[in-house]
């Protein structure tokens, strides 16, 4: 039986998510509704994607009884309120990263989802790519020996992207790009860090436009992570062990890796019916597959990005922001 999706927000990432769903079997996934603050945008989105229902508010979307699960692709500061609304109306949730603006919000949202006995997952799509699953198997099999270090940098010239430059829009690289370098470190080390030491550069609106951090784990193991909205970085993650290393190319959405033997392994993506906005975003299909599997099995969370893992990632984000002085309104309440 097909999982019925509602889409909250008619922006670029929502477009790409629906494109990704279009590559999956119709009897497994169907998009039945889209909601946005602007009804005209919702209607335009619905027409483009062949979606039956378009709403000009999130409350209308929440009240649509044909929806099983809602994908939230809105701006960062809206995640918490939209997700709470959808949970209140009995909807399962897949919410774009960052799950919330801070750890405090994330805990409240997760507690409410568990109270309502509804599935909730932060959309850290990277971990569902076959390349990440392969990396996990290589680590677990001891192919890399003892993991000593992760290096991950993620950056582009994003000076013209408003949502990244403005505090009221949840801007800054830590929540947008930093979540990726943090999550890949956590994927490798599989434990809370012992310490985080961060520096960064803020713009005139008080959000970070670059960040560097050393995240230390047990036995002196370390992740060296950095982000930038000023320039393009190497945008790879290198996992270094005592027996060699593996490199994830375009590590936030990698369809290929350089394995320990120096050879490239590739997992091609299918093509979607419409053109996506972002790199390899047809790979959003993998997280959608996980959502369907978990809901079918009656699970409230995924083992790949668990509730505790989302809280831990939010905690690390909070720690880095505190050290470099990024404060949102949501931190003050």
Secondary structure as the mmCIF struct_conf table of DSSP 4:
data_model
#
loop_
_struct_conf.conf_type_id
_struct_conf.id
_struct_conf.beg_label_comp_id
_struct_conf.beg_label_asym_id
_struct_conf.beg_label_seq_id
_struct_conf.end_label_comp_id
_struct_conf.end_label_asym_id
_struct_conf.end_label_seq_id
HELX_LH_PP_P HELX_LH_PP_P1 UNK A 2 UNK A 2
STRN STRN1 UNK A 3 UNK A 8
BEND BEND1 UNK A 11 UNK A 11
HELX_RH_AL_P HELX_RH_AL_P1 UNK A 12 UNK A 21
TURN_TY1_P TURN_TY1_P1 UNK A 22 UNK A 23
BEND BEND2 UNK A 24 UNK A 24
TURN_TY1_P TURN_TY1_P2 UNK A 26 UNK A 28
STRN STRN2 UNK A 29 UNK A 35
BEND BEND3 UNK A 37 UNK A 38
HELX_RH_AL_P HELX_RH_AL_P2 UNK A 39 UNK A 49
TURN_TY1_P TURN_TY1_P3 UNK A 50 UNK A 50
BEND BEND4 UNK A 52 UNK A 52
STRN STRN3 UNK A 53 UNK A 55
BEND BEND5 UNK A 56 UNK A 57
HELX_RH_AL_P HELX_RH_AL_P3 UNK A 58 UNK A 63
TURN_TY1_P TURN_TY1_P4 UNK A 65 UNK A 66
BEND BEND6 UNK A 68 UNK A 68
STRN STRN4 UNK A 69 UNK A 72
BEND BEND7 UNK A 74 UNK A 74
HELX_RH_3T_P HELX_RH_3T_P1 UNK A 76 UNK A 78
HELX_RH_AL_P HELX_RH_AL_P4 UNK A 79 UNK A 88
TURN_TY1_P TURN_TY1_P5 UNK A 89 UNK A 90
STRN STRN5 UNK A 92 UNK A 96
BEND BEND8 UNK A 97 UNK A 102
HELX_RH_AL_P HELX_RH_AL_P5 UNK A 103 UNK A 116
TURN_TY1_P TURN_TY1_P6 UNK A 117 UNK A 117
STRN STRN6 UNK A 120 UNK A 123
HELX_RH_3T_P HELX_RH_3T_P2 UNK A 125 UNK A 128
BEND BEND9 UNK A 129 UNK A 129
HELX_RH_AL_P HELX_RH_AL_P6 UNK A 130 UNK A 140
TURN_TY1_P TURN_TY1_P7 UNK A 141 UNK A 144
BEND BEND10 UNK A 146 UNK A 146
STRN STRN7 UNK A 147 UNK A 155
TURN_TY1_P TURN_TY1_P8 UNK A 159 UNK A 160
HELX_RH_AL_P HELX_RH_AL_P7 UNK A 162 UNK A 165
HELX_RH_3T_P HELX_RH_3T_P3 UNK A 167 UNK A 169
TURN_TY1_P TURN_TY1_P9 UNK A 170 UNK A 170
BEND BEND11 UNK A 172 UNK A 172
HELX_RH_AL_P HELX_RH_AL_P8 UNK A 173 UNK A 173
HELX_RH_PI_P HELX_RH_PI_P1 UNK A 174 UNK A 178
HELX_RH_AL_P HELX_RH_AL_P9 UNK A 179 UNK A 189
BEND BEND12 UNK A 191 UNK A 191
BEND BEND13 UNK A 194 UNK A 194
STRN STRN8 UNK A 195 UNK A 202
TURN_TY1_P TURN_TY1_P10 UNK A 204 UNK A 205
BEND BEND14 UNK A 206 UNK A 206
STRN STRN9 UNK A 208 UNK A 216
HELX_RH_3T_P HELX_RH_3T_P4 UNK A 218 UNK A 220
STRN STRN10 UNK A 222 UNK A 228
BEND BEND15 UNK A 229 UNK A 231
STRN STRN11 UNK A 236 UNK A 241
TURN_TY1_P TURN_TY1_P11 UNK A 242 UNK A 243
STRN STRN12 UNK A 244 UNK A 249
TURN_TY1_P TURN_TY1_P12 UNK A 250 UNK A 252
BEND BEND16 UNK A 253 UNK A 253
BEND BEND17 UNK A 255 UNK A 255
STRN STRN13 UNK A 256 UNK A 258
TURN_TY1_P TURN_TY1_P13 UNK A 260 UNK A 261
BEND BEND18 UNK A 262 UNK A 262
STRN STRN14 UNK A 264 UNK A 266
HELX_LH_PP_P HELX_LH_PP_P2 UNK A 268 UNK A 272
BEND BEND19 UNK A 273 UNK A 274
BEND BEND20 UNK A 277 UNK A 278
TURN_TY1_P TURN_TY1_P14 UNK A 279 UNK A 280
HELX_RH_3T_P HELX_RH_3T_P5 UNK A 281 UNK A 284
HELX_RH_AL_P HELX_RH_AL_P10 UNK A 285 UNK A 296
TURN_TY1_P TURN_TY1_P15 UNK A 297 UNK A 298
BEND BEND21 UNK A 300 UNK A 301
BEND BEND22 UNK A 303 UNK A 305
HELX_RH_AL_P HELX_RH_AL_P11 UNK A 307 UNK A 324
TURN_TY1_P TURN_TY1_P16 UNK A 325 UNK A 325
HELX_RH_AL_P HELX_RH_AL_P12 UNK A 329 UNK A 332
#
